[in-house]
C-alpha cells in the first residue's frame, strides 16, 4: 500500500521523531549537539517553522514543531541531509545516518500540546539516564522551568501558555504537571498516533484534518457498535461489558474494545472509561496487559482480527 501524503496546513503542530539508522548513535560529543542546533536554527528561520520543545537523545531526537505555509518536509530534508554530510565527513564514513523517513504525528494542539511537551521532556527519564529532566542538558525543560534562558530558536510562550497566563504561575503549574504520571495509553498515542500513525486527536479533529487533506473520511462508527463487535467475538451480551463484574474475560473484552476503538475509530481512552464506568488508570493497565500479550498469544490476535473484520463490515454496510 503506498504511503499517504503528509497532512499540512498553516498552524499545524507535529510530534517529530528522527532516529539513527539501525539505532546507531547520531551524537558523540557536545560539538555534534551544537552543530545540530545551529543548522536547525537556520532551517527554522529559512522555512518559517516554530520549535515549541525538543529533546536530543544519543540515537534519536524529538521535537514539537509548528509549520506555517511551507511543509515540514522542507526543514526535515534540509536538516537530515546537512547533518549527515557533516557527520560523515567528520568521521570519514559513508551511507545513511538516519533511519529512513522521519516520523511526524499531527497533534491536536488544543488537546495535546501540554502532554506532548511533557512526553518530550521526560524521554531521558524513561530511558533511565536521569531521574529528573532538569538534570539532562539536551532538552528544553530547563528553559520551561526558568533555569536557563531559552535560545532564540526555541519558542516556549505557547507551551507555557497551556499552564497559565502569568509566567511565574505558569512555571509552577508546569513543574507540577511534569511531576504527575501520564496514562500509558496516552504515551502510546503520543508515540504512534491515533489514526494510521499520522494523527492524534478526537473524531472531530481527525475528520477536519482529513477533509483539509482531501482524503476520504471513513464512515463513523459508534462506541456501541465497537462494543457490539467485541461482544459478538467474545460471545458475551453487550450489557455485561458495562456491568460491575471484574471477571477476567470481561476485563480483556473491555480492554480489547477500547484498544481497537482508539487505534482504529478515533476514540480516546476516556471515552471508553466513561462508557464502561471504569477508571482511566485501571483501563490503561488492562490495555497495556493486552498489548503485551498480543505478539505471542495467537488467540488474542485472532480475536482482534475478528473484531476488526466486524467493524469493517459495519462501515461497509
C-alpha positions, -999 to 999 in steps of 0.1 A, spaced: 0 0 0 15 34 -10 22 59 18 -4 85 22 9 121 18 16 140 49 -11 163 62 -1 200 60 -19 232 69 -7 265 84 -5 263 121 -3 225 124 19 211 152 37 178 148 55 154 171 86 148 150 110 119 156 142 113 138 162 82 146 197 69 139 199 41 113 198 7 130 196 26 163 231 39 159 242 70 178 239 103 160 256 123 187 290 115 202 301 149 216 289 183 226 302 196 192 277 175 174 248 187 196 258 223 189 261 218 152 227 201 150 212 230 169 230 255 146 216 241 114 182 235 130 181 272 139 190 281 103 163 258 90 136 271 113 143 306 101 146 297 64 114 276 63 94 296 88 88 269 114 84 272 152 100 248 177 80 245 209 100 218 227 128 194 220 149 165 234 182 153 218 189 117 228 221 98 218 204 80 189 173 100 182 156 133 186 121 145 195 106 179 185 73 197 188 73 217 155 47 241 141 45 249 104 33 280 86 29 280 48 59 257 40 56 220 47 75 202 74 94 181 49 114 212 37 131 216 71 135 179 78 152 171 45 175 201 49 183 192 85 190 154 79 210 160 47 232 187 61 239 169 94 246 136 77 271 152 53 289 170 81 288 139 104 301 116 76 329 139 68 339 143 104 341 105 110 352 96 75 322 74 69 296 69 41 260 59 39 228 67 58 229 82 93 192 84 99 166 56 98 147 63 66 118 87 67 113 108 98 81 102 117 57 131 122 24 128 141 -1 157 136 -13 167 170 -45 184 181 -26 213 198 -56 224 219 -60 190 235 -24 176 235 3 202 233 10 201 271 10 163 270 34 163 241 58 187 258 58 165 289 64 134 268 93 150 250 109 164 282 106 131 301 124 110 274 157 108 293 138 99 325 120 70 307 154 59 293 167 59 329 195 83 321 184 107 348 156 108 374 148 145 369 146 161 335 163 191 350 195 170 352 195 164 314 213 191 294 199 184 259 162 192 261 141 223 266 128 215 301 153 239 318 140 268 296 104 260 305 113 257 342 131 291 341 165 276 350 181 289 318 171 315 291 155 299 261 177 301 230 165 324 202 154 294 181 131 279 208 96 294 214 83 285 249 55 310 253 28 289 236 37 258 256 38 277 289 6 293 280 -11 259 284 -4 263 321 -14 299 328 -13 335 317 13 348 341 48 335 336 56 327 373 23 309 378 26 290 345 60 277 355 47 265 389 18 247 372 42 233 345 65 218 371 36 203 390 22 188 357 57 173 350 56 155 383 23 138 375 22 103 359 9 102 324 -15 75 312 2 46 295 -22 46 266 -17 83 261 20 77 259 14 51 232 -7 76 213 19 102 215 44 77 202 23 62 174 -8 85 168 -44 75 170 -51 74 132 -27 54 109 3 67 129 -3 102 114 -28 120 136 -35 124 173 -69 138 181 -106 131 186 -131 122 159 -139 158 151 -102 168 147 -94 137 126 -123 144 102 -114 180 99 -77 174 90 -86 145 66 -110 169 49 -83 195 46 -60 169 31 -88 159 6 -88 123 19 -118 100 21 -133 102 56 -141 67 70 -177 61 79 -184 70 115 -188 41 139 -203 45 174 -189 32 206 -219 10 209 -211 -6 176 -174 -12 186 -187 -27 219 -212 -49 200 -185 -62 176 -163 -71 206 -191 -87 225 -200 -108 195 -164 -121 192 -161 -128 229 -196 -143 229 -210 -122 258 -241 -100 259 -231 -63 253 -248 -53 286 -223 -74 305 -195 -52 291 -209 -23 312 -216 -44 343 -196 -41 376 -181 -75 371 -144 -78 372 -143 -112 356 -111 -118 336 -128 -124 303 -148 -92 307 -117 -72 316 -100 -85 285 -130 -78 263 -133 -42 276 -95 -36 271 -96 -51 236 -127 -29 227 -110 3 240 -77 -5 223 -93 -11 189 -117 18 193 -87 41 200 -64 27 173 -90 25 145 -120 45 153 -105 78 167 -119 74 202 -100 83 234 -93 61 264 -115 84 285 -145 78 261 -144 41 269 -136 46 306 -169 66 309 -188 41 288 -177 11 309 -179 31 341 -142 24 349 -113 45 360 -89 56 333 -58 43 352 -74 9 356 -84 6 319 -49 18 309 -33 -10 329 -57 -36 314 -50 -24 278 -12 -24 285 -16 -61 296 -35 -70 264 -9 -52 242 19 -71 259 1 -104 252 -6 -97 215 27 -106 200 28 -141 214 -9 -150 220 -25 -163 188 -59 -165 204 -58 -128 213 -45 -120 178 -74 -139 163 -100 -121 185 -85 -88 174 -87 -98 137 -123 -108 140 -133 -76 158 -116 -55 131 -134 -75 105 -167 -69 122 -160 -31 123 -150 -31 86 -183 -49 78 -203 -22 98 -185 6 79 -192 -10 45 -229 -17 53 
